Structures are given as C-alpha cells and as structure tokens.
Amino acid sequence: MRNLIFPALVLVLMVWGCNGSNDRAARRFIDDHVAKIRPLSREANLAYWEAAVSGQGTAYDRYSQLELQVRQIYSDPEDFAFLKKMKEQGGLTDPLLARQIEVLYYAFLENQMTPELLQQITALGAEVEKKFSTFRGSIGSRKVTANEIDEILKNEGKSALRRDAWRASKQVGAVVAEDLIALVKLRNEAAQKLGFKNYHAMSLTTSEQNEKELDAIFNELYQLSNGPFARLKSELDEELARRYKVKVEELQPWHYHDPFFQESPVLQAVDLDKYYTGHDVKQLATVFFAGIDLPVESILMRSDLYEKEGKNPHAFCTDIDREGDVRILCNLQNSERWMETMLHELGHGVYDKYQDQHLPYLLRQPAHTFTTEAIAMFFGRLSRNPGWMQGMLGLDDAARAELESVGNRYAQLKQLIFARWAMVMYHFEKELYANPDQDLNALWWSLVEKYQSLKKPADRHEPDWAAKIHFAIAPCYYHNYLLGELLASQLYAHIGTRNEVEAGSAGRGFVEEKQVGAYLRQQVFAAGARYPWNEMIARATGEPLTSKYFIQQFVN
C-alpha cells in the first residue's frame, strides 16, 4: 500500500520545493490523505458497528483488518516526515491548514511503528475486545448479562447473592488479563521506539495534554475532596450496613451497587427508578432534545437500543462518516440509570451530528475526546435533576420537593464517588504502563483502598482490574471522563448566567430552552477541532478549563 501513495508524496515535495508554497504543499498532502482515509474510515466504522451489535467473530475480524489498514496509512514514515517538517517549520498562512497539519502530525506520531508491531497491536486489541463483548459471567451454572448483574447489585438484599453477582462481574478479568498485559507491553514497545518513556506518556502528548497539569488537577481534587468524601461515605456506609444487616466494618465491595463503586448506590431516601416507571426513556430523550432544538430522530433511527444475545453489553456513540450518520448503541431499560445513559450517549451524538459541515473533514470532530465527554455528562446529569424530572415526567410540586430535599446530597455523592473512582483509574493506568510486570492485583487494591475507601475481600487474588473494558478499548483515556465532569460544570455555570437564556432555566433542567441548543451549536459544536481544546473552551466560556466550578458545585 505504501508504494501506491509514494508518488503522490514525491509530487507534494516537488511542488513544495519548486514553488516554495507551504500552503499549496500542505493542501495537496491533506487532499490526498483525506481521499484515502475517508472511505476506509467509514468502512471500518461500519464494520465495528456490525461487530458490536452482532458479536460475530467474522465481523470483528473484518473490523480488525480494516482498522489495520487505517493505521497502516497513519504509520507511513515518509508522510510523517513531511508532517513533522511542516509542523516544525511553520509559516502556513491559512490557519485551517495549519491546524489540520497539527492534527495529522499527532495522529501519525502515535502510529509510527513497524508494520509487524502495528499488526500485532491491532489484532490483539480486537481479540481482547471480542472476548469482552461476548463473555457472560456465571452465578453457579447460570450465565448472567451485565444488566442482570446490575439489577442484583442494585436490589438484592442478601449479601451472599450480592457477592456472587459481584464475582460474576469480575470473571472476565481472568479471561483477558494475560492478553491485556501483552497488549500493554506491545504499546510500550511502540512508544519507546519513538523516544517516549512509555505508551501512557506518548498518549498524553498526542492528545495535546500535559502530565504535570493533569497531576495537579487530580491532586487538587484529591486534597479538596478528602473531607467531604469521607463524611458522605461514612453516612452511606451506615445506611448500607442497616440495609444489609451487617456491621459497617463488615461492608464489602459488593454492597455498593455496581461492580467498581463508580456510581452512587441507590439511597433509601430516594428511589429514582420509581419516577421512570411507565415512561419510555427513548421517547423522553427524543422529546427533550427536540425541545432544545437539537433533534435526535435521525440518530435514533440508525441506532441499536435494546439488549440481545451477542451484542456489546455496554453503551457507546459512533460517528460513521462525519457527514451525519451518527448512531448510539444501548441496552435500554426504563430506569434512571438508562435514562442517564440515553441522555449521555445522545450528548455525544448531537456533538457529532451538529458539527459545521463546512469545516474540512479532518476538523469535523470534537475539539478533544473530553470535550465530547463534557457534553455527554452535561446532559446525563439531568436524569437526576429535580427540575428536569418535573418538566419531563410531569411530577407535581410535592414530588419535586421530595427530590430536592435529598437532591444536593445525592448529586454531591454521585460526583465525588465518580471523581475518586477516576483517580483510581488514572493512577493505576500510569503505573500499569510504567511497570506491567509488577503485582497489578496488589496495586489495584491499594489504589481502591486509598481513593475509594473500599476493603479488599479476604483472600482475593484475582485480576479484578482487568474486568474494566477501558484498558482494552480506550487506553490512557479514563482521566478524560473527569476532565469532562469539570467542563460540564463550567458549561452549566456559564449557560445558566447567559443573558439570552431565560432566568431560572438551569433550575428547570433547561427543558424547552432552545437557547441552550443554539449556544452549544454555535460555540462548541460548530468549532469542531478548529482550535486546540483549551482555546475552544476559553472562546466558549470566557476562560480556560478550571476545576473551580466543579468544586463549587460538588465539593464545597
């Protein structure tokens, strides 16, 4: 394949050298690149979609082959040399061209590896993901789905059954752990050949992030949240101990309502699921997004929303072609959890759907992975917002008052629990890539105990860390979820104080507030990747990313 594109590269260099026109050389290179990558990316995205909804091995194999072809294009050393020289030399007069060269440079940088190593990483990554998607844990001799495990952990009163469900959620770890460690080593090998200390360090560089800045954000949140988290978790532990008829010191990880304690347990004081009984979460989401002038019908008609055998048991959004074919995968039930997930995934969806189609193809994407997470979280939070629930579910004032009586505490608990969980993931992944041969099971539980205040079950020596799918499909990514939470709070504060937004609309969950959709379209979505992420945030909110609004909202 490389020989087929080399003549185009020679021509680009000839034009550059003869004419001295960097802009013309850059434009020709970009046009040639997009002509190759655009149809291939669409085909790969469709193959991945088919694999995720069907679980068929042939579909995963096809996706693996196409993904390898995509990565082979981005691994071309001559093309990378051209981009590197362009980036270092600078001097492009067209800002959009300069930004596209920058975006391409980082995309090529992370793929500069030998064809053999690239093929190994791609194939092993696809194999691990297939195992995750098709694996079903067992309780006794009975296979259980992820939704069934979640239901047991949310509602079962007997500790022994909760323990069995929690263990079932971890069984996939033993199936994939060896492959995951091998994948980490392969990724490290590729990064070290490019001069990075490991893959984690390279990933931050190619995503235009700084490790020291991330460490500072995480350390600040850790210090500021220690007191509030300890207080809220102590109250939570007392409630859970009463519910399950155990002493506080006897509480185990399976008492916390999800396999990783990344979400807030359902408190007895407020059962949010009861408010969604009799409602269709798909319809609620459709009506809400239409009300803020971000209609989602075209997304939903291409989506796969309900549970079936072999299907990926989680949820995600994908932009197939950057031309409007946006889809979400869910496994919906009419519960608060899936209402949140539906709003979350459609948040990703509207970001992709309402990109400025006049932007160049390469810039028709979110400013950063965490900025699209921020929009998803901005909307996902509404499933527990008393004002949104009243407006969308038709609750009376008494029901809203009941929700508000515990709403602030519940929101704070949810966000602090997630923030502490994100700290586990960030620090574990840093150490995983720093030394994949260490005792990862011990490392995992030491971080869980430090940041989440959960005890390791006695005599537990299983690779529980490996049960988290993100290590396979989104390496060195999880910290972006917490950055997304910070930006979601920043956007919430900014939108709530804009002059054109109706007073009090934030308290009503922005229901029927069309100016919210207009603001997001114009200030966030339309910018695409035209600017580096922090410049986009500063333009949209008046200041760079800051943790102060998250701290004001959920910590102080």
Rosetta blueprint (number, residue, H / E / L):
1 M L
2 R H
3 N H
4 L H
5 I H
6 F H
7 P H
8 A H
9 L H
10 V H
11 L H
12 V H
13 L H
14 M H
15 V H
16 W H
17 G H
18 C H
19 N H
20 G L
21 S L
22 N H
23 D H
24 R H
25 A H
26 A H
27 R H
28 R H
29 F H
30 I H
31 D H
32 D H
33 H H
34 V H
35 A H
36 K H
37 I H
38 R H
39 P H
40 L H
41 S H
42 R H
43 E H
44 A H
45 N H
46 L H
47 A H
48 Y H
49 W H
50 E H
51 A H
52 A H
53 V H
54 S H
55 G L
56 Q L
57 G H
58 T H
59 A H
60 Y H
61 D H
62 R H
63 Y H
64 S H
65 Q H
66 L H
67 E H
68 L H
69 Q H
70 V H
71 R H
72 Q H
73 I H
74 Y H
75 S L
76 D L
77 P H
78 E H
79 D H
80 F H
81 A H
82 F H
83 L H
84 K H
85 K H
86 M H
87 K H
88 E H
89 Q H
90 G L
91 G L
92 L L
93 T L
94 D L
95 P H
96 L H
97 L H
98 A H
99 R H
100 Q H
101 I H
102 E H
103 V H
104 L H
105 Y H
106 Y H
107 A H
108 F H
109 L H
110 E L
111 N L
112 Q L
113 M L
114 T L
115 P H
116 E H
117 L H
118 L H
119 Q H
120 Q H
121 I H
122 T H
123 A H
124 L H
125 G H
126 A H
127 E H
128 V H
129 E H
130 K H
131 K H
132 F H
133 S H
134 T H
135 F L
136 R L
137 G E
138 S E
139 I E
140 G L
141 S L
142 R E
143 K E
144 V E
145 T L
146 A H
147 N H
148 E H
149 I H
150 D H
151 E H
152 I H
153 L H
154 K H
155 N H
156 E L
157 G L
158 K L
159 S H
160 A H
161 L H
162 R H
163 R H
164 D H
165 A H
166 W H
167 R H
168 A H
169 S H
170 K H
171 Q H
172 V H
173 G H
174 A H
175 V H
176 V H
177 A H
178 E H
179 D H
180 L H
181 I H
182 A H
183 L H
184 V H
185 K H
186 L H
187 R H
188 N H
189 E H
190 A H
191 A H
192 Q H
193 K H
194 L L
195 G L
196 F L
197 K L
198 N L
199 Y H
200 H H
201 A H
202 M H
203 S H
204 L H
205 T H
206 T H
207 S L
208 E L
209 Q L
210 N L
211 E H
212 K H
213 E H
214 L H
215 D H
216 A H
217 I H
218 F H
219 N H
220 E H
221 L H
222 Y H
223 Q H
224 L H
225 S H
226 N H
227 G H
228 P H
229 F H
230 A H
231 R H
232 L H
233 K H
234 S H
235 E H
236 L H
237 D H
238 E H
239 E H
240 L H
241 A H
242 R H
243 R H
244 Y H
245 K L
246 V L
247 K L
248 V H
249 E H
250 E H
251 L L
252 Q L
253 P H
254 W H
255 H H
256 Y L
257 H L
258 D L
259 P L
260 F L
261 F L
262 Q L
263 E L
264 S L
265 P L
266 V L
267 L L
268 Q L
269 A L
270 V L
271 D L
272 L L
273 D H
274 K H
275 Y H
276 Y H
277 T L
278 G L
279 H L
280 D L
281 V H
282 K H
283 Q H
284 L H
285 A H
286 T H
287 V H
288 F H
289 F H
290 A H
291 G H
292 I L
293 D L
294 L L
295 P L
296 V L
297 E H
298 S H
299 I H
300 L H
301 M L
302 R L
303 S L
304 D E
305 L L
306 Y L
307 E L
308 K L
309 E L
310 G L
311 K L
312 N L
313 P L
314 H L
315 A L
316 F E
317 C E
318 T E
319 D E
320 I L
321 D L
322 R L
323 E L
324 G L
325 D L
326 V E
327 R E
328 I E
329 L E
330 C L
331 N L
332 L L
333 Q L
334 N L
335 S L
336 E H
337 R H
338 W H
339 M H
340 E H
341 T H
342 M H
343 L H
344 H H
345 E H
346 L H
347 G H
348 H H
349 G H
350 V H
351 Y H
352 D H
353 K H
354 Y L
355 Q L
356 D L
357 Q L
358 H L
359 L L
360 P L
361 Y H
362 L H
363 L H
364 R L
365 Q L
366 P L
367 A L
368 H L
369 T H
370 F H
371 T H
372 T H
373 E H
374 A H
375 I H
376 A H
377 M H
378 F H
379 F H
380 G H
381 R H
382 L H
383 S H
384 R H
385 N L
386 P H
387 G H
388 W H
389 M H
390 Q H
391 G H
392 M H
393 L H
394 G L
395 L L
396 D L
397 D H
398 A H
399 A H
400 R H
401 A H
402 E H
403 L H
404 E H
405 S H
406 V H
407 G H
408 N H
409 R H
410 Y H
411 A H
412 Q H
413 L H
414 K H
415 Q H
416 L H
417 I H
418 F H
419 A H
420 R H
421 W H
422 A H
423 M H
424 V H
425 M H
426 Y H
427 H H
428 F H
429 E H
430 K H
431 E H
432 L H
433 Y H
434 A H
435 N L
436 P L
437 D L
438 Q L
439 D L
440 L H
441 N H
442 A H
443 L H
444 W H
445 W H
446 S H
447 L H
448 V H
449 E H
450 K H
451 Y H
452 Q H
453 S L
454 L L
455 K L
456 K L
457 P L
458 A L
459 D L
460 R L
461 H L
462 E L
463 P L
464 D H
465 W H
466 A H
467 A H
468 K L
469 I L
470 H H
471 F H
472 A H
473 I H
474 A L
475 P L
476 C L
477 Y L
478 Y L
479 H H
480 N H
481 Y H
482 L H
483 L H
484 G H
485 E H
486 L H
487 L H
488 A H
489 S H
490 Q H
491 L H
492 Y H
493 A H
494 H H
495 I H
496 G H
497 T L
498 R L
499 N L
500 E L
501 V L
502 E L
503 A L
504 G L
505 S L
506 A L
507 G L
508 R L
509 G L
510 F L
511 V L
512 E L
513 E L
514 K H
515 Q H
516 V H
517 G H
518 A H
519 Y H
520 L H
521 R H
522 Q H
523 Q H
524 V H
525 F H
526 A L
527 A L
528 G L
529 A L
530 R L
531 Y L
532 P L
533 W H
534 N H
535 E H
536 M H
537 I H
538 A H
539 R H
540 A H
541 T H
542 G L
543 E L
544 P L
545 L L
546 T L
547 S L
548 K H
549 Y H
550 F H
551 I H
552 Q H
553 Q H
554 F H
555 V H
556 N L
